[in-house]
């Protein structure tokens, strides 16, 4: 690289949410409160599933891993976000920016595989209940979780390392509140075409294929539920899937809103608000939707607080 006409970027400046003016303290306090509650809720789920014998079932085992992923994502994103709000922007080293992108990518890919595993769990429970216990034993569940982690740890570095190898010069400002993939590539002064193609290619097995598996699972589940003659039976079967459907809808809905809908049709502010939903709000509401409303979870909490 010829250095004569370029200054090498070593720091990235995140603009965050500009023009908050008098609402800065309010927004900071709200996001800080959500962050604290997110840590509390997800830590509570992890602890309860670990110590309570009544929660040693495949569903709660998978929920524990989802809570761990949500907890990690919140810890990776929110501290920098709070800095951008209070200081109307925040500086982060280029290495720190790449590191944030890496750990954020791991949590996103991990959640994609976890939601797929959970849809498979629901599929077996409804479509093949007689063999459910024999198939979803503890050893098999551990294998599914380990495989999900390994895949997340394998896919994420491919695109992140490719982005890290780009040349960054002159421009160092990202109009976002964290180091997201494509906003970071926009700072590159080298050709990013192959890097973007690689990222899209990696997203097929890590995001798109799991999404298609989830859709396929629910087509089979819906077909099985329609066979149930009693309304009570249908409602009971659907209730076992409703929480998972809600989490899947939020997760993939926000991803589609950010990465699939053409950028020209969105303002940067709208993109940042949607990003705020899936990086800050989703880890907060997931344990509420999925875990803490469960009767088994409430009973486990009562037992340890006696």
N, C-alpha and C positions, 0 to 999 in steps of 0.2 A: 504494500500500500504506500502510495506517495503521501508523505506527511506535510509537504510544503504548503499546500493550500487548505489543509484541514487541521482542526484541533480535535484531539481524541477525547471522547466523552468518558468521564469516570464517575459522574454523578447524574442521576435522573431527578428531574423536578416534577412532582405530581401536583397538578392544579387542584384536584379534588372538586368540591362544589363551591364555585365562585359566587360572589354577590349575596352571601347569606346575611350580611350586615347585622342587624339587631337580633336575628334569629339564631346566630351562631351558638350562643350558650344553650339555648333551648334544644337545638339539634344535637349538639355535643352531649348534653345530659340524657337525651332520649336514647341515642345510640349506645352510650355507656351503660345505661340501665338495661337495654336489650342484651348487651354483651355479658354483663354480670349474670343476668337470668339465664342466658344461653349456657354459660359455664356451669351454673348451678344445676340446671335441668339435665343436661347431658351427663354431667358427673354423677348425678343421682341415679340415672338409668344404669350407667356402667357399674356403680357400686351395688345397686339392688340386684341386678342380674347375677353379679359375682357371688354375693353372700347368701341369697335366698334360694333354698332348694326348690321352692314352688315355681321359680322362674327359669329352671334349667330345662327349657324346651327349645326346639329349633327356632321358633318364631322370635323368642326373646333373646336368644343367642345372636341372631342376625341383627335385631334391634340394637343390641349392645355395640356391635361393630359400626352400625350406622351412626349412633350417638358419638362414638369415638371419632368418626370421620367429620361429623358436624363440629365437634369440639376443636379439632385440629384446624378446620377451615376458618372458624371464627378467630382463633388465636393468630392465624397467619394474616388475616385481612384487617381486622378491626383496629389494632393498635396504630397502624399507619393511617387508617381512615380518620381516627380521632385527631392525629397530628395535623392532617390536611385541613380539618375543620377549624381547629383553634388557631393555626398559623396562616390560614388561607393559602395552603399549599405546604408541601413537605419535600425535603431533599432525601434521597436514598441513593446509596452507592450503586453503581451498575451491577456489581456482584450481588449486592443485597436484593436488587430488583430481579435478577435472574433466579436467585434463591427463592424469593417469594413466588415467582411464577412456577417454579418447580414444585414446591410443596402444595400450592393451590391446585396445580394440575393433578397431583397425586390424589388429593381429596375428591376432585370432580370425577376422575376415572374410577376411583374406588367406589364412590356412591353409585355410579352407573352399573357396575358389576354387582354390588350388594342388592340394589333394587331388582336386578335380574334374578339373582338367587332367591330373593324373597318371593318373587312372582312364581318361580318354580316350586317353592314350598307351598304356596297357596294352590297351585295347580294340582299337586299331588294330594293335598288335603281334601280337595273337592272332587277331583276327577278319579282319584285312585285311593280312596280312604282306607281300604282294607290292607293295602301294602305300605301305607304312609309310615307307620312306626318302624317297619323293617328296613325301609329305604333311608329315611331321614334319621338314622341313628347318630349318636354324638360324633363318632369317628368320621362319618361322611360329612357332617356339618363342618367339622374342623377343616377337612380337605377343601370344601367349597370356599371357606373364608381365606385359607392360606392361598388358594389359587387366585382369589380376587385381589389380595394384596400383591402377590407376585406379578400379576398382569398389570396392575396399576403402576408398580415400580418398574416394570419393563417398558410399557408404552410411553410413559411420560417423558423419560430422558431423551427419547428419539427426537421429538419436536423441540424440546427445550434446549438441548445441546446444539441443534441446528440454528436456533435463534441466537444463542450465545456466541456462535462463530461469526455472526454478521459484524460488519464494520460500522461503528457508531461514531459519527463526527458532526460537529457544529450544532445540530439540533439535539436538545436534551430535555424538552418539555413534553409531558404526556398529559393530555386533557382527560384525566381519569383519576380515581382515588386509589388505584392499586396497579401493579405492573401486569396488565393483561397482555395476552399474546400478540394480537394484531396491532393494538396501539403501540406496543414496543417496536414491532417491525417497521412501523411508519417512520421511526427515527433513523432507520438504517440508511447509510449512504451507498450501500451496495445492492446488487440485484437480489430481491427477496422472492422472486417467482417460484423457484424450486423449493424454498423453505416453506412457503405457503402451501404448495402442492403436497409437500411431505406432511404438514400438519393436517390437511384435509384427509389425506390417505390414512394417517394414524387414527383419525376420528371415526373411521368406518368400523374397524373391529372394536374400538374402545367405547364408542358412544352410539353409533347408528345400529350396529348389529345387536347389542343388548336391548335397545329400544324395540327392535323388530321382534326379538324373542319375547319381550314383555307383552307386546300386542298379540302375538300368537298364543301365548299362555292365556290371556284373557278372552280371546275368541273361543278357546276350548272350554274355559270356565263358564262363559256366558251360555254356550251350547249345553253344558251339563246342568246349569241352574234352570234353564228353560224346561228341562225334563222333569223337574220337581213339580209335583201336582199341587201341594199345599202352599198357600201364601206364606204361612209361618216358616215353612222349610226354606222357601226362596229368600225370605228376609234374613233368616239366620245365615244362610250361605253367603249372601251378598254382604252382610255385616262383617264377615271375616276378611273381606277384600276391600271394603270401602276406604279404610285408612291408608292402605297401600296405594290405592288408586289416586287418592288425594295427594300423597307425597310425590308419586310419579308425575302427576299432572303439573304440579308446581315446578319440579326439577326440570323436566323436559320442556315445559312451556316457556320458562324463562330462558333456557339455553337456545331454544328456537328463536325467541324474541331478540336475543343478542347476536347470535352467530349465523342465523339462517335468513332472517328478514333483511332485505337489501339495506345497506347503510344510507343510501340516498333518501329512503323513505322515513328516516328517523333523525331527529336532532340528537346532538351529543348528550344533552341533558336527559332526554328520555332514555337513552342507552345507559347512562349512569344510574338512573333511578331503577331500571330493570336489573342492572348489575347489583344494586343495593339490595334488591329483593332476594336474589339467590345467594348472595355472599353473607348477608347479615340477618335478614328476616327468616329465611328458610331454616338455617340451623336453630333458630329460636322456636319456630312453630312445629318443626318435625317431632320433637319429643312430646309436645302437647297433643298433636294429632294422633300419634302412633302409640305412645307408651303410657304417659301419665294419666290418660283417661281410662286405661284398662283396669278392670276390676281386680285382676290378679296383681297388677302393679300396686294398686292402692292397698290391697291386703298385705302385700309384702312390706310396704312402707309402714303400715300400722304395727306389724309384728316387730319390726326393729326399733320402733319408737316407744314400745311398751316399757 
